[in-house]
Amino acid sequence: MNEEKKVKSMKVEEKEVGATLYNLDPIIMKHHYEIDYIHSYAQDSPFFAGLSKGQILGGKCPKCGATYATPRGHCMDCGGKTEWMELPLEGTVHTYTTCYFGGEEFLDETPFTLIMVEWPGVETLFLSRLVGVAPEDVSIGMKVKAKFKRLSQFKPTDVYFVPTSE
Ligand SMILES: [Zn+2]
């Protein structure tokens, strides 16, 4: 048997499964995608552990005194290694936006409000969700307080904010 004949007899194995087509021009079809993603929070782990205990942990630079409202291993100003510090659970809306679209996980919840939370003496802001206020009623300077999901998912969405008047 020569090489050419061998090649002609080879075939790609096919399954008796068709495609689920929603539209032809342009083609829109269903494609199942699923994955278990194992990853490390590394140096940010204490922040997520804090959320599970009802704490928001920011960072402070012992060298120059810079303060951060988010996990930060090293200081943006001087490069020093930061230390954890607990942030107050009540803060102020520095700015906000209403989201009418979002990632798949959040699509069912649109429109929702994202806020940047500000704390006195903390030099950066914290991005979170504001719940329980109509978009037209949100305002800069509004006092807000943190709430935590009862069952931690160890995700940034474990914490969200509501107006302090609630
Ligand atoms: Zn520093």
Residues whose N, C-alpha, C, O or C-beta is under 5 A from the ligand:
A	BS01	ZN	C61 K63 C64 G65 A66 C75 D77 C78 G79 G80
